[in-house]
């Protein structure tokens, strides 16, 4: 059994663009998981209520539900490379917005739903 460091010729790992895309997807997914956990910890540390922590999942899920149909329509109408590019830019802006809203609105008591909603929107724009 020959041991070779290079993958077979018909392997997807031979395609440099695919490998770069694959690593970017892994890094993006890992980053969004860290963002989700960080938002949950931040809200629990500020409010101290498990109910608010439970609402985080709901607030992060709602943007995925609301954006599913428009995203499907956009995928049918426009070039997908541009959609992925703009979704990534929108995800970055939404993640930054989550941090900005989170730091400015905590004292009012009503700012906590905005930060996870921005985080949820950022994760659903880049996931598909």
N, C-alpha and C positions, 0 to 999 in steps of 0.2 A: 504494500500500500504506500504509494508515494506521498510524501508530505511536502506540500508546496505552500508558500506564503501568498501566492497570487490566486485570486478566485478564477473559476473556469471562464472561458471566453464568452459564454452566453449568460453570465451572471449580471445582475443589475448593478453590482458593485463596480463593474468596469466603466459605468457611465458616470463621469465626474459630476454632471449637473444633478443627477438623481441622488448621489451621495450627499451633495451639499444641501439639496432640498430636504432629504431625510433627516439630516442632523439639525437643520433649522426647525423642522416640525417637532422634533424631540425637545429641543431647547425651548421652543415656544410653549409647548404643553407643560413642561416642567415649570416655566416661569408663571404661567397662569394658575397652576396649582399652588405655587408659593403665594401668589397674590391673593387667592381665595382664602387660604389659611391665615394670612396676615390680616386681612380685613376682619375675619371672624375673631381673631385674638384681640384686635384693636377694639372692636365693638364690645366684646365681653369685658375687657379691661376698663372701658369707660362706663358702661352701664351696669355691669355686674348682674344682669338678668339673663337667664337662660332663654326666656321667651324671645328677647331681641336677637340672640344668637340663632335661634330657630328660624326667625324671619329672614335671616341672611340668605339661606338657600332659596327661599321663595323669591326674594328680590333679585337674586342673581339668575334665576331661571326665567323670569318673565321676559327679559329682552330676547332670549333665544326663541321663546314662543312667538313673540310679536314680530321678529325679524325673519322667521323661517320662510314665509310665503314671498315677501319682497326679495329675499336673497335668491330664491329659486327663479323668480321672474327675471332678475338681473342676470343670473347665470345663463338663461336662455337667450337674452337679448344682446349681451355685450361680450367682449373678449375676456376670457377668464383670467388671463395674466394681469390685465388692468384691474379686474375685480379683486384679485388677491393682493395686488400692490396697494390699492386704496383701502382695502380692509385692514391690512397691516398698519397703515398710517392712521386709520381711524381707531384701531385698537390701542396704538401708542398714545394717541390723544385722549382716549377714554380712560386709560390707566393713569395718565397724568391728571386728568380731571378728577379721578377718584381720590387721588392724594390731595389735590387742592381743596376739594369740597370737604374731605375728611378733616383737614386741619382748620378749616374756617367755620364749619357749621356745628361742631360738637356742643358748644356752649348753649346754643338755642334749644337743643333737645330734639329738633326735627330734622337735623342734617344727616342722621345715620342712614336713612334709606337711600340717599343720593349716592353715597360712596360705593356701596355694593352694587347698585344698579349700573354705575359706570363700569365697575369691574366686570359685571356680567355681560354688558354690551361689548366690552373689549374682548372677552373670551369668545363670544359667539361670532364676532366678526372675523376672527382669524382661524377659527376651528375648521370651517368647511370650505 
